[in-house]
Amino acid sequence: MRSDSLKLARAAAAILRGKDGPVLDPFMVSGTTGVAAVQTGHTFIGIDQAEHWCQVAERRIRDALGQSITLGNQTSLALDGSS
C-alpha cells in the first residue's frame, strides 16, 4: 500500500516539476508526499499537528535525502530536495 501511495505522490510531484514554489502538504502524517517531493527535486513543506507523525515524516524524508535535516518546530517541516 505504501509503495502505491509513493508512486501516486511522485506522479503528482512530476506534474509540478515545471512549477515554481514548494509542494505543501497540510496533513503530512507519515510524509509520503514529502518523500516524493524531495525525490523529484522539489522543496517540501509539511504540516501535522501530531508531533509523533512529524518525527516519522522527518525520518522518512531524511532517509530519502540521504542527509540530516532539522525541524523548524515540532509540527512542521520545510525541506529542499535540490540539495
PDB file of N, CA, C and O in Angstrom, chain B, residues numbered from 101:
ATOM      1  N   MET B 101       0.825  -1.195   0.000  1.00  0.00           N
ATOM      2  CA  MET B 101       0.000   0.000   0.000  1.00  0.00           C
ATOM      3  C   MET B 101       0.865   1.254   0.000  1.00  0.00           C
ATOM      4  O   MET B 101       0.597   2.194  -0.748  1.00  0.00           O
ATOM      5  N   ARG B 102       1.897   1.271   0.831  1.00  0.00           N
ATOM      6  CA  ARG B 102       2.726   2.463   0.925  1.00  0.00           C
ATOM      7  C   ARG B 102       3.413   2.767  -0.401  1.00  0.00           C
ATOM      8  O   ARG B 102       3.521   3.934  -0.777  1.00  0.00           O
ATOM      9  N   SER B 103       3.886   1.736  -1.127  1.00  0.00           N
ATOM     10  CA  SER B 103       4.571   1.978  -2.402  1.00  0.00           C
ATOM     11  C   SER B 103       3.611   2.550  -3.437  1.00  0.00           C
ATOM     12  O   SER B 103       4.017   3.365  -4.265  1.00  0.00           O
ATOM     13  N   ASP B 104       2.339   2.138  -3.406  1.00  0.00           N
ATOM     14  CA  ASP B 104       1.351   2.716  -4.311  1.00  0.00           C
ATOM     15  C   ASP B 104       1.137   4.193  -3.998  1.00  0.00           C
ATOM     16  O   ASP B 104       1.028   5.014  -4.909  1.00  0.00           O
ATOM     17  N   SER B 105       1.078   4.531  -2.712  1.00  0.00           N
ATOM     18  CA  SER B 105       0.916   5.932  -2.313  1.00  0.00           C
ATOM     19  C   SER B 105       2.115   6.756  -2.758  1.00  0.00           C
ATOM     20  O   SER B 105       1.959   7.889  -3.214  1.00  0.00           O
ATOM     21  N   LEU B 106       3.309   6.190  -2.628  1.00  0.00           N
ATOM     22  CA  LEU B 106       4.519   6.886  -3.036  1.00  0.00           C
ATOM     23  C   LEU B 106       4.544   7.087  -4.548  1.00  0.00           C
ATOM     24  O   LEU B 106       4.947   8.149  -5.023  1.00  0.00           O
ATOM     25  N   LYS B 107       4.125   6.095  -5.298  1.00  0.00           N
ATOM     26  CA  LYS B 107       4.069   6.221  -6.763  1.00  0.00           C
ATOM     27  C   LYS B 107       3.108   7.332  -7.168  1.00  0.00           C
ATOM     28  O   LYS B 107       3.414   8.129  -8.054  1.00  0.00           O
ATOM     29  N   LEU B 108       1.955   7.385  -6.524  1.00  0.00           N
ATOM     30  CA  LEU B 108       0.978   8.426  -6.822  1.00  0.00           C
ATOM     31  C   LEU B 108       1.525   9.811  -6.466  1.00  0.00           C
ATOM     32  O   LEU B 108       1.362  10.763  -7.229  1.00  0.00           O
ATOM     33  N   ALA B 109       2.164   9.913  -5.320  1.00  0.00           N
ATOM     34  CA  ALA B 109       2.730  11.198  -4.901  1.00  0.00           C
ATOM     35  C   ALA B 109       3.859  11.630  -5.832  1.00  0.00           C
ATOM     36  O   ALA B 109       3.982  12.817  -6.132  1.00  0.00           O
ATOM     37  N   ARG B 110       4.686  10.690  -6.296  1.00  0.00           N
ATOM     38  CA  ARG B 110       5.749  11.016  -7.254  1.00  0.00           C
ATOM     39  C   ARG B 110       5.163  11.516  -8.568  1.00  0.00           C
ATOM     40  O   ARG B 110       5.680  12.461  -9.164  1.00  0.00           O
ATOM     41  N   ALA B 111       4.089  10.883  -9.015  1.00  0.00           N
ATOM     42  CA  ALA B 111       3.437  11.312 -10.255  1.00  0.00           C
ATOM     43  C   ALA B 111       2.906  12.732 -10.113  1.00  0.00           C
ATOM     44  O   ALA B 111       3.046  13.544 -11.028  1.00  0.00           O
ATOM     45  N   ALA B 112       2.305  13.030  -8.981  1.00  0.00           N
ATOM     46  CA  ALA B 112       1.801  14.384  -8.742  1.00  0.00           C
ATOM     47  C   ALA B 112       2.947  15.389  -8.704  1.00  0.00           C
ATOM     48  O   ALA B 112       2.837  16.479  -9.264  1.00  0.00           O
ATOM     49  N   ALA B 113       4.044  15.026  -8.045  1.00  0.00           N
ATOM     50  CA  ALA B 113       5.206  15.922  -7.982  1.00  0.00           C
ATOM     51  C   ALA B 113       5.811  16.131  -9.365  1.00  0.00           C
ATOM     52  O   ALA B 113       6.278  17.226  -9.678  1.00  0.00           O
ATOM     53  N   ALA B 114       5.806  15.087 -10.195  1.00  0.00           N
ATOM     54  CA  ALA B 114       6.353  15.205 -11.554  1.00  0.00           C
ATOM     55  C   ALA B 114       5.538  16.183 -12.389  1.00  0.00           C
ATOM     56  O   ALA B 114       6.092  16.914 -13.209  1.00  0.00           O
ATOM     57  N   ILE B 115       4.237  16.197 -12.184  1.00  0.00           N
ATOM     58  CA  ILE B 115       3.380  17.157 -12.883  1.00  0.00           C
ATOM     59  C   ILE B 115       3.769  18.578 -12.516  1.00  0.00           C
ATOM     60  O   ILE B 115       3.688  19.485 -13.345  1.00  0.00           O
ATOM     61  N   LEU B 116       4.191  18.772 -11.276  1.00  0.00           N
ATOM     62  CA  LEU B 116       4.553  20.103 -10.784  1.00  0.00           C
ATOM     63  C   LEU B 116       5.977  20.501 -11.136  1.00  0.00           C
ATOM     64  O   LEU B 116       6.378  21.629 -10.852  1.00  0.00           O
ATOM     65  N   ARG B 117       6.749  19.616 -11.743  1.00  0.00           N
ATOM     66  CA  ARG B 117       8.175  19.852 -11.966  1.00  0.00           C
ATOM     67  C   ARG B 117       8.459  21.224 -12.568  1.00  0.00           C
ATOM     68  O   ARG B 117       9.408  21.887 -12.153  1.00  0.00           O
ATOM     69  N   GLY B 118       7.669  21.658 -13.525  1.00  0.00           N
ATOM     70  CA  GLY B 118       7.908  22.948 -14.161  1.00  0.00           C
ATOM     71  C   GLY B 118       7.372  24.126 -13.370  1.00  0.00           C
ATOM     72  O   GLY B 118       7.600  25.274 -13.752  1.00  0.00           O
ATOM     73  N   LYS B 119       6.674  23.877 -12.289  1.00  0.00           N
ATOM     74  CA  LYS B 119       6.067  24.933 -11.490  1.00  0.00           C
ATOM     75  C   LYS B 119       7.061  25.474 -10.473  1.00  0.00           C
ATOM     76  O   LYS B 119       7.891  24.732  -9.946  1.00  0.00           O
ATOM     77  N   ASP B 120       6.971  26.763 -10.203  1.00  0.00           N
ATOM     78  CA  ASP B 120       7.767  27.351  -9.131  1.00  0.00           C
ATOM     79  C   ASP B 120       7.044  27.143  -7.809  1.00  0.00           C
ATOM     80  O   ASP B 120       5.824  26.986  -7.769  1.00  0.00           O
ATOM     81  N   GLY B 121       7.802  27.145  -6.753  1.00  0.00           N
ATOM     82  CA  GLY B 121       7.212  27.053  -5.428  1.00  0.00           C
ATOM     83  C   GLY B 121       7.279  25.658  -4.858  1.00  0.00           C
ATOM     84  O   GLY B 121       7.523  24.688  -5.576  1.00  0.00           O
ATOM     85  N   PRO B 122       7.060  25.565  -3.562  1.00  0.00           N
ATOM     86  CA  PRO B 122       7.175  24.298  -2.854  1.00  0.00           C
ATOM     87  C   PRO B 122       5.925  23.432  -2.996  1.00  0.00           C
ATOM     88  O   PRO B 122       4.854  23.905  -3.377  1.00  0.00           O
ATOM     89  N   VAL B 123       6.100  22.146  -2.677  1.00  0.00           N
ATOM     90  CA  VAL B 123       4.971  21.239  -2.524  1.00  0.00           C
ATOM     91  C   VAL B 123       4.539  21.350  -1.067  1.00  0.00           C
ATOM     92  O   VAL B 123       5.350  21.165  -0.160  1.00  0.00           O
ATOM     93  N   LEU B 124       3.266  21.650  -0.843  1.00  0.00           N
ATOM     94  CA  LEU B 124       2.720  21.821   0.504  1.00  0.00           C
ATOM     95  C   LEU B 124       1.798  20.667   0.837  1.00  0.00           C
ATOM     96  O   LEU B 124       0.905  20.330   0.059  1.00  0.00           O
ATOM     97  N   ASP B 125       2.014  20.059   2.000  1.00  0.00           N
ATOM     98  CA  ASP B 125       1.134  19.006   2.487  1.00  0.00           C
ATOM     99  C   ASP B 125       0.666  19.405   3.883  1.00  0.00           C
ATOM    100  O   ASP B 125       1.400  19.215   4.852  1.00  0.00           O
ATOM    101  N   PRO B 126      -0.545  19.955   4.002  1.00  0.00           N
ATOM    102  CA  PRO B 126      -1.018  20.433   5.301  1.00  0.00           C
ATOM    103  C   PRO B 126      -1.449  19.327   6.260  1.00  0.00           C
ATOM    104  O   PRO B 126      -1.743  19.596   7.425  1.00  0.00           O
ATOM    105  N   PHE B 127      -1.487  18.082   5.778  1.00  0.00           N
ATOM    106  CA  PHE B 127      -1.846  16.935   6.610  1.00  0.00           C
ATOM    107  C   PHE B 127      -0.813  15.834   6.368  1.00  0.00           C
ATOM    108  O   PHE B 127      -1.133  14.779   5.820  1.00  0.00           O
ATOM    109  N   MET B 128       0.422  16.090   6.779  1.00  0.00           N
ATOM    110  CA  MET B 128       1.599  15.321   6.389  1.00  0.00           C
ATOM    111  C   MET B 128       1.579  13.860   6.833  1.00  0.00           C
ATOM    112  O   MET B 128       2.015  12.995   6.074  1.00  0.00           O
ATOM    113  N   VAL B 129       1.107  13.566   7.992  1.00  0.00           N
ATOM    114  CA  VAL B 129       1.117  12.232   8.602  1.00  0.00           C
ATOM    115  C   VAL B 129       2.498  11.597   8.423  1.00  0.00           C
ATOM    116  O   VAL B 129       3.458  12.102   9.004  1.00  0.00           O
ATOM    117  N   SER B 130       2.650  10.520   7.653  1.00  0.00           N
ATOM    118  CA  SER B 130       3.928   9.801   7.603  1.00  0.00           C
ATOM    119  C   SER B 130       4.924  10.376   6.593  1.00  0.00           C
ATOM    120  O   SER B 130       6.055   9.896   6.515  1.00  0.00           O
ATOM    121  N   GLY B 131       4.532  11.387   5.821  1.00  0.00           N
ATOM    122  CA  GLY B 131       5.475  12.078   4.959  1.00  0.00           C
ATOM    123  C   GLY B 131       5.639  11.526   3.552  1.00  0.00           C
ATOM    124  O   GLY B 131       6.634  11.834   2.896  1.00  0.00           O
ATOM    125  N   THR B 132       4.703  10.725   3.068  1.00  0.00           N
ATOM    126  CA  THR B 132       4.835  10.148   1.729  1.00  0.00           C
ATOM    127  C   THR B 132       4.961  11.228   0.662  1.00  0.00           C
ATOM    128  O   THR B 132       5.793  11.117  -0.238  1.00  0.00           O
ATOM    129  N   THR B 133       4.146  12.266   0.757  1.00  0.00           N
ATOM    130  CA  THR B 133       4.229  13.356  -0.217  1.00  0.00           C
ATOM    131  C   THR B 133       5.589  14.041  -0.131  1.00  0.00           C
ATOM    132  O   THR B 133       6.160  14.414  -1.156  1.00  0.00           O
ATOM    133  N   GLY B 134       6.111  14.209   1.079  1.00  0.00           N
ATOM    134  CA  GLY B 134       7.427  14.815   1.259  1.00  0.00           C
ATOM    135  C   GLY B 134       8.537  13.988   0.650  1.00  0.00           C
ATOM    136  O   GLY B 134       9.449  14.532   0.027  1.00  0.00           O
ATOM    137  N   VAL B 135       8.470  12.673   0.825  1.00  0.00           N
ATOM    138  CA  VAL B 135       9.462  11.780   0.218  1.00  0.00           C
ATOM    139  C   VAL B 135       9.430  11.938  -1.295  1.00  0.00           C
ATOM    140  O   VAL B 135      10.470  12.101  -1.934  1.00  0.00           O
ATOM    141  N   ALA B 136       8.233  11.887  -1.861  1.00  0.00           N
ATOM    142  CA  ALA B 136       8.102  12.021  -3.318  1.00  0.00           C
ATOM    143  C   ALA B 136       8.593  13.381  -3.790  1.00  0.00           C
ATOM    144  O   ALA B 136       9.247  13.480  -4.828  1.00  0.00           O
ATOM    145  N   ALA B 137       8.282  14.428  -3.034  1.00  0.00           N
ATOM    146  CA  ALA B 137       8.695  15.786  -3.423  1.00  0.00           C
ATOM    147  C   ALA B 137      10.212  15.903  -3.478  1.00  0.00           C
ATOM    148  O   ALA B 137      10.760  16.384  -4.470  1.00  0.00           O
ATOM    149  N   VAL B 138      10.895  15.471  -2.427  1.00  0.00           N
ATOM    150  CA  VAL B 138      12.358  15.621  -2.415  1.00  0.00           C
ATOM    151  C   VAL B 138      13.024  14.678  -3.403  1.00  0.00           C
ATOM    152  O   VAL B 138      14.090  14.996  -3.930  1.00  0.00           O
ATOM    153  N   GLN B 139      12.418  13.519  -3.664  1.00  0.00           N
ATOM    154  CA  GLN B 139      12.989  12.597  -4.648  1.00  0.00           C
ATOM    155  C   GLN B 139      12.878  13.138  -6.067  1.00  0.00           C
ATOM    156  O   GLN B 139      13.635  12.736  -6.950  1.00  0.00           O
ATOM    157  N   THR B 140      11.944  14.041  -6.284  1.00  0.00           N
ATOM    158  CA  THR B 140      11.773  14.639  -7.614  1.00  0.00           C
ATOM    159  C   THR B 140      12.317  16.066  -7.664  1.00  0.00           C
ATOM    160  O   THR B 140      12.033  16.808  -8.605  1.00  0.00           O
ATOM    161  N   GLY B 141      13.106  16.454  -6.641  1.00  0.00           N
ATOM    162  CA  GLY B 141      13.802  17.737  -6.672  1.00  0.00           C
ATOM    163  C   GLY B 141      13.000  18.945  -6.250  1.00  0.00           C
ATOM    164  O   GLY B 141      13.388  20.076  -6.544  1.00  0.00           O
ATOM    165  N   HIS B 142      11.888  18.732  -5.568  1.00  0.00           N
ATOM    166  CA  HIS B 142      11.062  19.848  -5.124  1.00  0.00           C
ATOM    167  C   HIS B 142      11.369  20.235  -3.688  1.00  0.00           C
ATOM    168  O   HIS B 142      11.846  19.422  -2.895  1.00  0.00           O
ATOM    169  N   THR B 143      11.090  21.480  -3.372  1.00  0.00           N
ATOM    170  CA  THR B 143      11.078  21.925  -1.989  1.00  0.00           C
ATOM    171  C   THR B 143       9.776  21.429  -1.379  1.00  0.00           C
ATOM    172  O   THR B 143       8.744  21.426  -2.049  1.00  0.00           O
ATOM    173  N   PHE B 144       9.808  21.011  -0.123  1.00  0.00           N
ATOM    174  CA  PHE B 144       8.624  20.458   0.529  1.00  0.00           C
ATOM    175  C   PHE B 144       8.355  21.163   1.844  1.00  0.00           C
ATOM    176  O   PHE B 144       9.272  21.423   2.622  1.00  0.00           O
ATOM    177  N   ILE B 145       7.095  21.469   2.084  1.00  0.00           N
ATOM    178  CA  ILE B 145       6.641  21.987   3.371  1.00  0.00           C
ATOM    179  C   ILE B 145       5.539  21.065   3.850  1.00  0.00           C
ATOM    180  O   ILE B 145       4.519  20.905   3.179  1.00  0.00           O
ATOM    181  N   GLY B 146       5.741  20.458   5.006  1.00  0.00           N
ATOM    182  CA  GLY B 146       4.746  19.549   5.564  1.00  0.00           C
ATOM    183  C   GLY B 146       4.301  20.012   6.936  1.00  0.00           C
ATOM    184  O   GLY B 146       5.097  20.524   7.724  1.00  0.00           O
ATOM    185  N   ILE B 147       3.025  19.829   7.213  1.00  0.00           N
ATOM    186  CA  ILE B 147       2.439  20.260   8.480  1.00  0.00           C
ATOM    187  C   ILE B 147       1.610  19.109   9.041  1.00  0.00           C
ATOM    188  O   ILE B 147       0.859  18.461   8.312  1.00  0.00           O
ATOM    189  N   ASP B 148       1.748  18.866  10.321  1.00  0.00           N
ATOM    190  CA  ASP B 148       0.882  17.926  11.014  1.00  0.00           C
ATOM    191  C   ASP B 148       0.803  18.358  12.467  1.00  0.00           C
ATOM    192  O   ASP B 148       1.795  18.823  13.029  1.00  0.00           O
ATOM    193  N   GLN B 149      -0.351  18.213  13.077  1.00  0.00           N
ATOM    194  CA  GLN B 149      -0.492  18.670  14.455  1.00  0.00           C
ATOM    195  C   GLN B 149       0.065  17.679  15.470  1.00  0.00           C
ATOM    196  O   GLN B 149       0.257  18.033  16.634  1.00  0.00           O
ATOM    197  N   ALA B 150       0.327  16.448  15.048  1.00  0.00           N
ATOM    198  CA  ALA B 150       0.838  15.424  15.960  1.00  0.00           C
ATOM    199  C   ALA B 150       2.361  15.333  15.850  1.00  0.00           C
ATOM    200  O   ALA B 150       2.898  15.060  14.776  1.00  0.00           O
ATOM    201  N   GLU B 151       3.037  15.560  16.951  1.00  0.00           N
ATOM    202  CA  GLU B 151       4.497  15.503  16.974  1.00  0.00           C
ATOM    203  C   GLU B 151       5.017  14.143  16.515  1.00  0.00           C
ATOM    204  O   GLU B 151       6.030  14.070  15.819  1.00  0.00           O
ATOM    205  N   HIS B 152       4.337  13.078  16.897  1.00  0.00           N
ATOM    206  CA  HIS B 152       4.751  11.724  16.504  1.00  0.00           C
ATOM    207  C   HIS B 152       4.874  11.616  14.984  1.00  0.00           C
ATOM    208  O   HIS B 152       5.879  11.116  14.479  1.00  0.00           O
ATOM    209  N   TRP B 153       3.852  12.083  14.247  1.00  0.00           N
ATOM    210  CA  TRP B 153       3.886  11.966  12.795  1.00  0.00           C
ATOM    211  C   TRP B 153       4.953  12.856  12.185  1.00  0.00           C
ATOM    212  O   TRP B 153       5.539  12.501  11.162  1.00  0.00           O
ATOM    213  N   CYS B 154       5.215  13.997  12.787  1.00  0.00           N
ATOM    214  CA  CYS B 154       6.309  14.848  12.291  1.00  0.00           C
ATOM    215  C   CYS B 154       7.644  14.125  12.418  1.00  0.00           C
ATOM    216  O   CYS B 154       8.493  14.222  11.532  1.00  0.00           O
ATOM    217  N   GLN B 155       7.828  13.406  13.510  1.00  0.00           N
ATOM    218  CA  GLN B 155       9.066  12.657  13.701  1.00  0.00           C
ATOM    219  C   GLN B 155       9.182  11.512  12.696  1.00  0.00           C
ATOM    220  O   GLN B 155      10.262  11.260  12.162  1.00  0.00           O
ATOM    221  N   VAL B 156       8.071  10.818  12.438  1.00  0.00           N
ATOM    222  CA  VAL B 156       8.069   9.743  11.443  1.00  0.00           C
ATOM    223  C   VAL B 156       8.411  10.304  10.064  1.00  0.00           C
ATOM    224  O   VAL B 156       9.262   9.764   9.356  1.00  0.00           O
ATOM    225  N   ALA B 157       7.736  11.398   9.692  1.00  0.00           N
ATOM    226  CA  ALA B 157       7.978  12.022   8.389  1.00  0.00           C
ATOM    227  C   ALA B 157       9.407  12.530   8.285  1.00  0.00           C
ATOM    228  O   ALA B 157      10.042  12.386   7.240  1.00  0.00           O
ATOM    229  N   GLU B 158       9.916  13.118   9.350  1.00  0.00           N
ATOM    230  CA  GLU B 158      11.296  13.614   9.345  1.00  0.00           C
ATOM    231  C   GLU B 158      12.270  12.479   9.026  1.00  0.00           C
ATOM    232  O   GLU B 158      13.169  12.635   8.200  1.00  0.00           O
ATOM    233  N   ARG B 159      12.083  11.348   9.683  1.00  0.00           N
ATOM    234  CA  ARG B 159      12.972  10.198   9.466  1.00  0.00           C
ATOM    235  C   ARG B 159      12.880   9.698   8.021  1.00  0.00           C
ATOM    236  O   ARG B 159      13.903   9.435   7.388  1.00  0.00           O
ATOM    237  N   ARG B 160      11.670   9.570   7.508  1.00  0.00           N
ATOM    238  CA  ARG B 160      11.488   9.061   6.142  1.00  0.00           C
ATOM    239  C   ARG B 160      12.078  10.013   5.105  1.00  0.00           C
ATOM    240  O   ARG B 160      12.711   9.578   4.144  1.00  0.00           O
ATOM    241  N   ILE B 161      11.866  11.309   5.306  1.00  0.00           N
ATOM    242  CA  ILE B 161      12.370  12.287   4.337  1.00  0.00           C
ATOM    243  C   ILE B 161      13.886  12.409   4.444  1.00  0.00           C
ATOM    244  O   ILE B 161      14.574  12.546   3.433  1.00  0.00           O
ATOM    245  N   ARG B 162      14.399  12.359   5.656  1.00  0.00           N
ATOM    246  CA  ARG B 162      15.855  12.368   5.845  1.00  0.00           C
ATOM    247  C   ARG B 162      16.476  11.174   5.125  1.00  0.00           C
ATOM    248  O   ARG B 162      17.489  11.318   4.441  1.00  0.00           O
ATOM    249  N   ASP B 163      15.875  10.005   5.276  1.00  0.00           N
ATOM    250  CA  ASP B 163      16.371   8.814   4.584  1.00  0.00           C
ATOM    251  C   ASP B 163      16.311   8.993   3.068  1.00  0.00           C
ATOM    252  O   ASP B 163      17.232   8.593   2.357  1.00  0.00           O
ATOM    253  N   ALA B 164      15.232   9.592   2.576  1.00  0.00           N
ATOM    254  CA  ALA B 164      15.089   9.824   1.131  1.00  0.00           C
ATOM    255  C   ALA B 164      16.143  10.794   0.616  1.00  0.00           C
ATOM    256  O   ALA B 164      16.626  10.650  -0.507  1.00  0.00           O
ATOM    257  N   LEU B 165      16.498  11.772   1.425  1.00  0.00           N
ATOM    258  CA  LEU B 165      17.517  12.753   1.039  1.00  0.00           C
ATOM    259  C   LEU B 165      18.930  12.222   1.249  1.00  0.00           C
ATOM    260  O   LEU B 165      19.876  12.686   0.613  1.00  0.00           O
ATOM    261  N   GLY B 166      19.066  11.251   2.141  1.00  0.00           N
ATOM    262  CA  GLY B 166      20.384  10.733   2.466  1.00  0.00           C
ATOM    263  C   GLY B 166      21.214  11.720   3.265  1.00  0.00           C
ATOM    264  O   GLY B 166      22.443  11.708   3.196  1.00  0.00           O
ATOM    265  N   GLN B 167      20.542  12.573   4.023  1.00  0.00           N
ATOM    266  CA  GLN B 167      21.243  13.571   4.835  1.00  0.00           C
ATOM    267  C   GLN B 167      20.391  13.921   6.040  1.00  0.00           C
ATOM    268  O   GLN B 167      19.220  13.549   6.113  1.00  0.00           O
ATOM    269  N   SER B 168      20.979  14.634   6.980  1.00  0.00           N
ATOM    270  CA  SER B 168      20.220  15.030   8.156  1.00  0.00           C
ATOM    271  C   SER B 168      19.470  16.326   7.884  1.00  0.00           C
ATOM    272  O   SER B 168      19.918  17.167   7.106  1.00  0.00           O
ATOM    273  N   ILE B 169      18.326  16.472   8.534  1.00  0.00           N
ATOM    274  CA  ILE B 169      17.522  17.688   8.441  1.00  0.00           C
ATOM    275  C   ILE B 169      17.164  18.123   9.847  1.00  0.00           C
ATOM    276  O   ILE B 169      17.293  17.348  10.794  1.00  0.00           O
ATOM    277  N   THR B 170      16.725  19.334   9.982  1.00  0.00           N
ATOM    278  CA  THR B 170      16.333  19.857  11.283  1.00  0.00           C
ATOM    279  C   THR B 170      14.913  20.387  11.196  1.00  0.00           C
ATOM    280  O   THR B 170      14.572  21.120  10.268  1.00  0.00           O
ATOM    281  N   LEU B 171      14.088  20.015  12.163  1.00  0.00           N
ATOM    282  CA  LEU B 171      12.731  20.546  12.225  1.00  0.00           C
ATOM    283  C   LEU B 171      12.780  21.991  12.679  1.00  0.00           C
ATOM    284  O   LEU B 171      13.487  22.326  13.630  1.00  0.00           O
ATOM    285  N   GLY B 172      12.025  22.854  11.997  1.00  0.00           N
ATOM    286  CA  GLY B 172      11.913  24.247  12.419  1.00  0.00           C
ATOM    287  C   GLY B 172      11.164  24.359  13.725  1.00  0.00           C
ATOM    288  O   GLY B 172      11.525  25.168  14.580  1.00  0.00           O
ATOM    289  N   ASN B 173      10.135  23.567  13.893  1.00  0.00           N
ATOM    290  CA  ASN B 173       9.429  23.427  15.168  1.00  0.00           C
ATOM    291  C   ASN B 173       8.854  22.021  15.199  1.00  0.00           C
ATOM    292  O   ASN B 173       9.118  21.233  14.291  1.00  0.00           O
ATOM    293  N   GLN B 174       8.093  21.696  16.195  1.00  0.00           N
ATOM    294  CA  GLN B 174       7.647  20.321  16.357  1.00  0.00           C
ATOM    295  C   GLN B 174       6.526  19.907  15.409  1.00  0.00           C
ATOM    296  O   GLN B 174       6.210  18.720  15.324  1.00  0.00           O
ATOM    297  N   THR B 175       5.917  20.853  14.692  1.00  0.00           N
ATOM    298  CA  THR B 175       4.753  20.476  13.895  1.00  0.00           C
ATOM    299  C   THR B 175       4.873  20.834  12.426  1.00  0.00           C
ATOM    300  O   THR B 175       3.866  20.838  11.718  1.00  0.00           O
ATOM    301  N   SER B 176       6.086  21.139  11.936  1.00  0.00           N
ATOM    302  CA  SER B 176       6.213  21.402  10.515  1.00  0.00           C
ATOM    303  C   SER B 176       7.612  21.055  10.024  1.00  0.00           C
ATOM    304  O   SER B 176       8.573  21.029  10.793  1.00  0.00           O
ATOM    305  N   LEU B 177       7.700  20.791   8.730  1.00  0.00           N
ATOM    306  CA  LEU B 177       8.969  20.514   8.077  1.00  0.00           C
ATOM    307  C   LEU B 177       9.069  21.396   6.849  1.00  0.00           C
ATOM    308  O   LEU B 177       8.079  21.572   6.140  1.00  0.00           O
ATOM    309  N   ALA B 178      10.219  21.945   6.584  1.00  0.00           N
ATOM    310  CA  ALA B 178      10.461  22.665   5.332  1.00  0.00           C
ATOM    311  C   ALA B 178      11.766  22.125   4.767  1.00  0.00           C
ATOM    312  O   ALA B 178      12.819  22.271   5.387  1.00  0.00           O
ATOM    313  N   LEU B 179      11.705  21.512   3.610  1.00  0.00           N
ATOM    314  CA  LEU B 179      12.869  20.829   3.047  1.00  0.00           C
ATOM    315  C   LEU B 179      13.064  21.190   1.601  1.00  0.00           C
ATOM    316  O   LEU B 179      12.103  21.441   0.873  1.00  0.00           O
ATOM    317  N   ASP B 180      14.311  21.215   1.188  1.00  0.00           N
ATOM    318  CA  ASP B 180      14.644  21.496  -0.197  1.00  0.00           C
ATOM    319  C   ASP B 180      15.260  20.244  -0.797  1.00  0.00           C
ATOM    320  O   ASP B 180      16.346  19.833  -0.387  1.00  0.00           O
ATOM    321  N   GLY B 181      14.590  19.638  -1.751  1.00  0.00           N
ATOM    322  CA  GLY B 181      15.055  18.404  -2.363  1.00  0.00           C
ATOM    323  C   GLY B 181      16.162  18.616  -3.379  1.00  0.00           C
ATOM    324  O   GLY B 181      16.715  17.646  -3.897  1.00  0.00           O
ATOM    325  N   SER B 182      16.496  19.861  -3.672  1.00  0.00           N
ATOM    326  CA  SER B 182      17.521  20.122  -4.690  1.00  0.00           C
ATOM    327  C   SER B 182      18.930  20.015  -4.151  1.00  0.00           C
ATOM    328  O   SER B 182      19.879  20.020  -4.935  1.00  0.00           O
ATOM    329  N   SER B 183      19.107  19.917  -2.830  1.00  0.00           N
ATOM    330  CA  SER B 183      20.465  19.881  -2.278  1.00  0.00           C
ATOM    331  C   SER B 183      21.057  18.512  -2.270  1.00  0.00           C
ATOM    332  O   SER B 183      22.194  18.334  -1.833  1.00  0.00           O
TER     333      SER B 183
END
